[in-house]
Amino acid sequence: MKKILSCLLALVMFFSMSLIAFADDELFDKETLDYYKSLGLQGTTLNVYNWGEYIDDEEIDVISEFERLTGCDVNYTTFESNENMYSKLSGGGVSYDIVIPSDYMVEKLMAEKMLLPLDYSNIPNYEKYFDADDYGYLVEDEIDGEKISDYAVIYNIGTTILIYNTKYIKEKPTSWKILWDEQYKGKVLMFNNPRDAFAIAQAVLGQDFNTTDGADWDEAAELLRDQREKVSPSYVMDEIFNKMESGDYYLGVYYAGDYELMKENNPDLDFAFPEEGVNAFYDAMCIPASAQNKKGAEAFINFMLEPEIALANAEYIYYATANKAVLENDEYSLADSEAVYPDDEVMKKAQRFHNLPEENLQYMNTQWMKVKGENNTKGVYIAFFAVLFVIVLIIVAAVLQKKKMKKYYNV
């Protein structure tokens, strides 16, 4: 009898689990499920290194779904800048299977032989869903005779953007020069990374964002120092969300998709694409040369291109997508966003970053430290002399008091 009850209980559990699995699998058809199951990734581990807040974990828990379909365990960590990612990757202390750098960093990694070429037979969704007609040009450049598309699959696309609070700035700005307007002193947020910050100064000066002329970098650095002197900007990255959403700052510079997220929390915010032009960029999925699970990495790239997953990520991140299935989906809420998908006039003026020679990068970083440190140094000097002045006053007061006491007691 116990054996019969055990069998019945097992059957009930089996059918219950089947029903649960069926409900969970409403996202994917049987062919898709079978494909990922057949890859043989069960029991393997995949190390993914991505930007913070750059994958959906609300509408669809993308990482968990990949683990469920493949049986592969994912170690997911994040970085806050291309430079931090490069430092970690080049240090060799940790092995990653997937990294998601921006365009110029992809070029740098390729030039330094730090990426593995992709086997597109393991990424069938690329041919099915990548919008090569509109976005293929972004990855057709060559580095040492090899196409970027041989090493990178575009994840998201965006531009820089000027964000302003309409409660304090009534007219739509037309130029980056407003970031130098002294009436907004203490109310300006500036990029806290050199490449994006310099690009704004370079746009004002009419320079090429990829100039290798030291005089150009000097001129841009001088303009950024002038900005620091005039308006005392706060240098931020993701901190901009709280600062602009709170209404404490009037002007900020960041990325177009993030503006849409900020506006949800503060409807007083608006945006502008300055007439001097913006930086246009893409982030791409790549496999480092040190990867231990290339097959799993290519499966992950393919999974990120699945229509359901790509839509969830596009809605979560608020950046433009190069996935045709998303762009053609009537449920995609950002398709008409003028910030996320700028018009042709904006894009004609936009410039893209490319990898700079090492000597230029070092020079830019040196100049950036001077831009950020010059006023700090002045502040130290001012504080030092202020303290010295107080000490002198105390000494003088003590001497005068002593003389007064001597006179009083006829000493």
N, C-alpha and C positions, 0 to 999 in steps of 0.2 A: 504493500500500500504506500509506504514511504517513497519507494522508487517511482511509483506512478505519479504521486504528488510532485516529486522533484522534477519529473519530465514535463508535467503540465506547467509548473512554475517556470521552467526554462523556456518553454514555448511562448508563454505570456511575455517574458522578458525579451525574447527575440523579436516578437511582433511589436512590442512597445518601442524597442530600440529602432526597429525598421521604420516605424511611424515618425519617430523623432528625426531620424536621418533624412526621411523623405521631406519633412518640413524644413529642415536645415538646408536641403539641397534645392530649394525653390530658386535659388540664384543661378544655378548652372544646370545645363541639360546633361543627360547621361554620357554623351560623347565627351564633353569637357571633363566630367568627373573621371571617366575611364582613362582619359589622356594623362591627367596628373597622377593618378594612381599607378599607371604603368611605367612611370619614369624611374621607379626603383630608388626613390629618395628616402624611403622610410628608415628612421634611425640615424640619418645624417644631420649635420648642423650647418646652418647658413649664418654668416656674420654680415649684417647690413649696417652701413654707416650713412646716415641721411641728415638733412637739415631738421631742426626742431619744428614740431607742429607741421610736418610735411607729408603726412599720410593719414588717411581716415581711420579713426578708431571709434566713431560714434554711429553713423548710419550703418556702416559695415566695418567690423574689426578686421582690416585687411590682413594684418599679420596672422591673426588667428585662423582666418579663412585659408590662407596659403598653407599653414601648418596642417589644417584639417584635411585639405585635399591631397597633400603630398606625403604627409607623415614626417616631414622634415622640421626640425626644431630651429627656430630663428632667434638669434641674439641680435637685438635691435638697439643701436646707440645713436646719439645725435651730436652734431657739431653746430657752431654758430657762425662760422665763416669759412670760406674756401681756404684761407691761409692756415687756420687751425686744423682743418682736415688734412691739408698737405703735410703739415708738420708731423701729425700723428702717423700718417701713412709712410712718409719718408723715413721716420724714425725707426721703423722696422720692429717695434716692440709688440705690435698687435697685427694679426692677419685678418683682413677683411675680404669678403667675397663680392660685395656690392658697395660701390660708393656713388654718390650723386652730386658731382661738382658742377660748377657753372662753366660756360663756354670757354673762357680764356684759361681756366684751370684744366679743362679737358685737353686743350692744346699743350699745356705745360707737361701734363702727365704723359701724353703721347711722345713729346719730344724727348723726355727723359726715360722712355721705354718702361714706364711704370704701369702700363695697361696691357691686357690680353686682347687679341682680336676676337670678335664675336663670331660664333657659328650660328648663322641665321636659320639653319635647318632645325635648330632647337628653339627658335623664336618665330614660329609660324604666324603668330598674330601681327607681327610687324608688317608683313606684306598685305594682310587683310585689313588692318585698321590705321596704319600710319598715313597721314595726309601728306604724301610726298609732293603733290602739286603745289600746295601752299607753303609747306614748311621744309621741304627737302633741301632747299638751297642753304639752310642753316648749317647742315652737316656735310656739305659737299666740298668744303675747303680741304686742302691737303697739308699734311705735316710730314716733311721728309718723304714725299711721294706717296703717302698713304692717306686715304680719305678718313675724315673724322667719323663718318657713318660706319666705318669698319670697326670702330671701337666704342661707339656711343649711340644710345637710343634716347631721343628727346623725351623728357618726363613732363616738363612744363615750360611755358614761355611767358615773358613779362617785360615790363619797362619800368624805369624809375618815374616818379610822379611827384608833383608839388601838391601838398595837402594844406588847406587853410580853414580856419574857423570863421564862418560867415557872421558870427555875432560881433566880431572885432574887425574883420576885413570885408567891407561891403561890396567892393568891385572885384571881379575875377582877375587875379594876377595874370600878366602876359609874359613875364620875364623872371628868370632866376634871380635877377638883381634885387628883387624885393627882400631876399635873404640878407642883404647888406643894409637895409633901411634901418637907421638908428631909432626910429620911433617904435620899433619892435624889439628893442634891446631886452634880453633876458627872456624872450618869448619865442625863440627860434630853436628848432631841433635839427641837428645836422648828422649826416652819416658818421658813424664811428668806425669807418674803415677807409683806408687811403684811396683805393681805386675809385669808389663811388663818390667820395668827397672831392677828389681832384677833378673828376669828370664834370661836376657842376661848375667849378671855376673855369675849366677848359671850355665848356659850352659858352659861358659868358665872354670869354676871350676869343672865341671863334677858332679854337685849336682842334687838332685831331686828337681824339681820346687815346690813340696809340702812338703818339709822337715819341721819337727817340732823341729829340733835341733837348739837351739839358737846359737851354735857355727858356724853353717853353715851360718846363717843370718849375723853374725858378719863378717865372712870372705867375704861374698858377698858385704856387706856394705863397707868394707875396700877397696875392688877392685873398687867399684863405686866412692869412695872418691879419689882413685888413678887416676881414669879416669878424674875426675873433675880437679885435680891438673895438670895433664899432658896436656889435650886437651881443657879444658874449654868448654864443650859441652853446647849447648842451649837446654833447656828442653821444648818440644813442644808437642801438640797434633795436632789438625787440622791445626795449623799454618804451619805444614810441607809442605802442598801443595804449598803455595806461595814461601816458602823458597827454596825448592828443584827445583821447576819449574823455578824459576828465575835464577838458576845457581850460587847463592851466596854461597851455601854450597855443599860440596863434598860427604858427607856421611850422611845417615839418616836411622832410623829404624821405620818401621810402619807395616801396614797390607797389605797383598799381593794384594787384590783387589784394594786398593787405589794406589798402584804402577802403575797399568795399567792406571788409570785415570791421574796420573802425567805424565806418558810417552807420553800421547796424546798431552800434552802441552809443553813437552821438550823431543824431541827424543834422546837427549844425555844421558838420564837416562837408567840405566840397573839395574838388580837385581841379588842377590845371596842368596841361602839357605846355611848358614854356616854349616860346617861339624860337629860342636858340637851339632846341633839340634835346632829346633825352637819350639815355642808354637803353638799348634793347638787348635782351639776353635770353638764354635758355639754360635750363639745368638738364643734365642727362644721366642716364643709368650706365655705369661702366663697371668692368671687372678688373680689379688690380692684378698686377703680375704675380703678387704673392698669394692669390686666392687658393684656398684649399678645396673648394667645392664649386668648380666652374659649371658643372652640369646643373647644380642647384641654383646657381646664379642666373643662368640663362632661362631656367624654368621660372624664376622669380620675375625676370624682365618680361617674359611672355605673359605671366599672370597679371602684371601691372597694366598690360594692354588689353586685358579682357574688358569688353564693353561695360559690364556692371561695375567692375573695380575702377576703371578709368573714370566713369561718371561719378562714383562716390568720392574719389580723390579730387576731381575737378571741383565738385561742390563744396568739399571740405577746405581746400587750399585757396580757392578763389583766384587761381592763375589760369591763363589761357592754355588750352590743350591742343595737341596736334593729332588727337584721336578722332578719326572720321565718325566712328559710331557715336561718340559723345556729341560732336558738332551737329549731327543729323538727328539727334534725339530731341523730340518736342518737350521733354520734361527738363531739359538742361536750362537752369534758371539764369545763367550768366551769358547766354548767347548774345543778348542785346546790350550788354554792359559796355558803355563807351570807354570806361577806364580799363577794363580787362582786354577789350578788343578795340584799340585805337583805330581811327580812320587812316586812310592812305597818306594824307598830308602829314600826319604825325610821324608815321613810319618812314616816310621819305627823308625826314630830317634826323631820324634816329641814327645813332652810331653804336656799333658793337665793339666790345672789348676783345682784343686778341692777346696772346701771350707776348709779353715784352722780354727783351734780352735781360739777362740776369743783372747786368750793371745798371740798367734803367730801373729795374725793380728795387734794387738796393738804394739807388739815389732817391726814388720816390719815397721809400720808407724812411730814409734819413730826413728828407724834407718834411714828411708828415709828423715826425717826432718833434721837429722844430716848430711846426704850426701849433701843435697841441701843447708843447712845453714852454713856449716863449712866455706866454702870459702867466703860466704857473711860476716861472722863474721870477718874473716881475713881482708876482704876489709874495714870493718868499722874501725878496729884497724889501718890499714895502713893510711886510710884517716884522722883519728884522730891525729896520730903522725905527718902526713904531715902538717896538719893545725897548730899543736903545734910548729913544727919546724919553720914554716913561722912566727908565732907570736914571737918566741924567736929571730929570725933574725931581725924582725922589732924593738923589744925592744933594742937589742944590737946596732943596727944602730942608734937608737934614742939617746942612752946613749953616744955613740962615738961622734955623732954630737953635743950633748950638751957640752961635754968636749972640743971639738974643738972650739966651740963658746966661752966658758969661757976663753980658752987660747988666743983666738984672741982679746978679749976685756979686757984681764987682770982682769977678774972678780975673 
